Amino acid sequence: MKTILLFLFSFSTITMWTQIIVPVPENKNSAEPKPSKALERSSEDVDFVEKKKIATEFNAANSQQLNYNQAYAYFNQKWNQFSRNPNRRTFSANEQQELQIYLGRMTQLEEKNPRSLLSYYLAGQHNTERYEALRLAEKSLPNDADVLKQLVAFNEIVGKFENERELLVRIFRLSIYPKTNIDYAQDVLASVANGGILVVHGWEDFL
């Protein structure tokens, strides 16, 4: 029997820029040696790291002036920005540190707030050891779209597929996704032969 699960695909657009570099003939009479491209790139990397360090320190100092809603808004904005990077599926060390700044402020102000609990789980990048925080967030926010989506992902990761199906039914009944997305997902599933395999990019692509 063909089992149908609801898959909703997230779309991300990758724009590729191609730059044509025309080599400039080297002036052989020049007495001053030119730095190699490798050295120039290394210098740029050092400058970038230093700027990120300064920006992180600035954010850490200023985060203490934020109220809870502001800290949550900054965390949410950064998490959405970092998690939608099409080139990788995990956060960099700098991104993780930046998220921790705003999460720290949130927990400092309202540690038991369900939004703080959800953000703590999100910052862990699907670390299953943080599940208890997600479970507590669901108790206060049982119909929250973000909480339900993370619960679906958790059950997918740990292999509890029956729980996953029940959560998908809840999401469907709550009309969290537009009907056009659901219709598209059903069309994609219908195109797969009985017993076929549908390959997706990651867990977010079938939510």
Steps between C-alpha positions, in 0.01 A plus 500: 500500500628838410547718805442871439665755723457871459808658356521877461801626323684813605648697222832676505651694215870481437641782290833436343721783382777439252780752494737512208845616605725631225867454597710816497856457365755530777736794482841335501674833567319546829742477790230448763382136522127442493339291776378161388128430465531253787637768732233748390228244569652415838500869593135530398411197715674651803316830451169316468558297816602812690191688384276208601667495843442873547137466382442211741643694793284800403187281484580340835536838669186642345288190557484591868290803403237290323165405648371145456300559180792679336745222590258238365449697179878524445546130573220402263632725225853362528385137524289534185789669320760240600281193454412594142857501375478276188868404518495322837264346752671602826594833659855629507671564834444875461132451420458267797663760725274776369188292564623424850525873576129559445399166651699588810313827536165324457574238765635771729166679485251212465663160518172305516330690218399243232668719239825476696463122515432476126795729422726288721403194296546684170845621597601138555447415131282194568704379794267230632634551853310830502166331432366569850503874427302440182249279686444771761455760227227283343310483831462880494475538121320184377390651168809706423626436146870530588469265797308240298747511211792445738313210661451342159872534430592354840281193449645455151854512641435249780295270275161538672306507174157434650535812718621688193189403302272611784675838514469542123126438530481769772688744277265422211186552712628829638539633143853616577595466133313661209281269293713571193805352678303192600364454147853525359632247754221257410578539130867424565412191702257385232781513244701237692437142398368253757796393713713779353743723689465876523833674573489836679772739615429483873230471763369853430419402143228260606332729752 
